[in-house]
Amino acid sequence: MDAKRRVAKLLDKKRNIEKEIDKIQSECNHSNKVIKQGQIRNSFETRWTCEDCDYILGFPTEFELNKYFRKKA
């Protein structure tokens, strides 16, 4: 099998997996939200994430960040 065909097959699998993840996340009620740090390109961002499905819910306020980091220390 040539490289182009293998890449196309992998991209198709990737699309199917992304669709399945989207379906799971859309059906989740996001009741367990936590603050997590995640890598975006070359830096890290702190954000609210659903603990059950890893859906990004938004960004914490400065107050929430201070509370989170104080609890970690």
C-alpha positions in Angstrom: 0.0 0.0 0.0 1.4 3.4 -0.9 2.0 6.2 1.5 -0.9 8.4 0.2 -3.4 5.6 0.6 -2.2 4.8 4.2 -2.4 8.5 5.1 -5.9 8.7 3.7 -7.0 5.7 5.7 -5.5 7.1 8.9 -7.2 10.5 8.3 -10.5 8.7 7.8 -10.1 6.9 11.1 -9.2 10.2 12.8 -12.4 11.8 11.5 -14.5 8.9 12.7 -12.9 9.1 16.2 -13.4 12.8 16.3 -17.1 12.4 15.5 -17.4 9.7 18.2 -15.8 12.1 20.7 -18.1 14.9 19.7 -21.1 12.7 20.2 -20.0 11.6 23.6 -19.2 15.2 24.7 -22.5 16.5 23.4 -24.5 13.9 25.4 -22.5 14.6 28.6 -24.1 16.9 31.2 -20.7 18.2 32.3 -21.6 18.0 36.0 -18.0 17.3 37.2 -16.0 20.4 36.2 -12.4 20.8 37.2 -9.6 23.2 36.5 -6.9 21.6 34.4 -3.8 22.8 32.6 -3.5 21.8 29.0 -1.0 22.4 26.3 -2.0 24.6 23.4 0.7 24.8 20.8 3.9 25.7 22.7 2.3 27.0 25.9 0.0 25.8 28.7 -3.5 27.2 29.5 -5.5 26.7 32.6 -9.2 26.1 31.9 -12.4 24.5 33.2 -12.8 21.0 31.8 -15.4 18.4 32.2 -13.8 15.6 34.3 -16.0 12.9 32.6 -15.5 13.7 28.9 -12.6 16.2 28.8 -14.7 18.9 27.1 -13.3 22.4 27.6 -16.0 24.5 29.3 -14.2 27.8 29.6 -11.5 29.7 31.4 -11.4 30.3 35.2 -11.5 33.8 36.7 -8.5 35.2 38.5 -10.3 34.5 41.8 -10.9 30.8 40.8 -7.2 30.5 39.7 -6.0 31.9 43.0 -8.2 29.5 45.0 -7.1 26.6 42.8 -3.4 27.2 43.2 -3.7 27.9 46.9 -5.4 24.6 47.4 -2.6 22.8 45.4 0.2 24.2 47.6 
